[in-house]
Amino acid sequence: MTFELAQRNVRLHLFRSILAAIGIIIGVVAITSMGLLGGALEQSVSDELMNMGNTIIITPAGPSVGDEKAGIDERDIRQIKLIAGRNPTIAFYNTYDQVKVGDSQGYSSVYGVDPGELPPITTLISGRYISGTEGVMIGQTLARNYGIREGNFITVGIGAREQRIRVVGILEDTGFSGGIQTDNAIIGSERWYEATYSGRGKYDQVVITVHNLDDIDGIKDAIDARLNRREDVVNIMDFRSLISSIQEAIGQISLFVMAIGGISLLVAAVSILNVMLISVNERIKEIGILRSIGTQKADISKMFLYEAAILGLIGSVCGGLLSLVGGGLLIMLIMQDISYLLTMHTVITVIYGMIIGTVICIAAGVYPAHRAAQLNPIDALSND
Amino acid sequence: MEICIRLEDVKRIYPMEAGDVYALNGVTLDIGVGEFVAIMGASGSGKTTLLNQIGCLDQPTSGNLYIEGKNTRELSDYELTNLRRDAIGFIFQKFNLIPLLTAFENVEYPLILKTGARDTTGRPADLLRLVGLDGGHMKHTPNQLSGGQQQRVAIARALANDPRIILCDEPTGNLDSKTGNQIMDLLTDLNRQGKTIVMVTHSDEIATYADRLITIRDGVIQ
């Protein structure tokens, strides 16, 4: 009966109850949508970074001095490959150079890679892979930016080094993966690169793709012990700490954004508090009657807590459902990929949002309920 | 005579800025089981304060109040609330029904308080018929009922847990004289069935229904 009294009071003051519930709806939508967006961002960045999370990148320790180019030599690479064992290891040349296509010009990465190493780590979208010194391949982004198709010629280099070369294939964008960023790059064979930029046998980078993440430290230590025994020959790095700090940063950002959403929930809680205090004031006489005919203080409290819980539950459930729409819109708007909404994280976030909304609502009802229970029956009865 | 309500030098003092107000100033009174007592007095004489003490809605500042042999001073708020629920029925001048509940539910409510469950015995309907409310009105809420009908519902509610004591505060104060007399006949019937009735009134005519008349003035019984 206590619950029914609460329920009937909500219905009796339907408009006021709806207004109070709208506050909760907005609050829940705010925190939940933000939570959904944060989760989607974190996941999308994780997906992107995962590809490089298992790579070890080895670069020369010393700088190039004059004509003497720094690089990792064949002997060191053999050592590295030995240590890496069955984990795929690729060594390549890398520089930065001018590109001209027709009237437009710009800069791009230039890679020199053993043609045999490319197929396992890249996907061809048109043309063919390079072989020998004839032609280069380019990344999809670069191709799109300059409107290049396979068979077109591009001009690479400046001044004396300038050469026209044919594009034989275009590689699909891979994002930031495997240590080689092919998206906006020109990829030639090792022999072409050596002929163009010299520095033969002085590789700019070695990338090991490690199958088992637990092996990363062992491989790094072994390379360090072997190659950097007397002096630092190579720098060895991996991306685990980078990835975790990026994830942490995104987590903090989404927490911060949720906190901003939380402010609206706090405002909603204040309005629930206000509505409940009004409700208590309006029903002082009723409380007096209930007390005089033998209703315990605890039951009076419960009546108002139920009322807050009804408002909170209705508001939170509506808010939870609406936040799927709100979160979906945000994710569509910012990430253009709705699939990030359809995850377990979404379900958990929405449930959390609803629980937080309901709990805050009930908490807002505690003080009014306490006040109602403490009313003196005689004073309450004489109230008109 | 078996004593039902006993007051020993009961004082109720309201501290005010201008000085203490003695609403009750040393009331000693015994009311026996099955008595019908009318308390009379002018406005501000302390008669309602006296009724509130007996009804355990308020506690005396000093002195002792015994309800059926229990010293109310020794009872907790929880126990006093249960005493109101089980041993005492209230009938007010302004009926004081719960506006959110129907007539039937208003009578059912004290039963639910006691048993913790909705009624299955049909007692609320029996009581409403007993006080003269027909079945058609049982589903109406108080604001759909006339004053007389509301007071009948209030009496049925007061009887819900079969209390030994019924306290009435100006039970006919808001009713026309014909309806008032009907209500008084109802109360007289209840008294004949053995209920102890204490009634506050300022009407001499209504007071004639009682067996005993107590006049109070400035918080003192005359």
Interface residues (C-beta under 8 A of the other chain):
Chain A: M1 L5 R8 N9 L12 K285 E286 G288 I289 L290 R291 S292 I293 G294 T295 Q296 K297 D299 P377 I378 L381
Chain B: N52 G55 L57 D58 D77 Y78 T81 N82 R84 R85 D86 F90 F92 N96 L97 I98 P99 L100 L101 E105 E108 Y109 P110 I112 L113 K114 R118 R157 N161
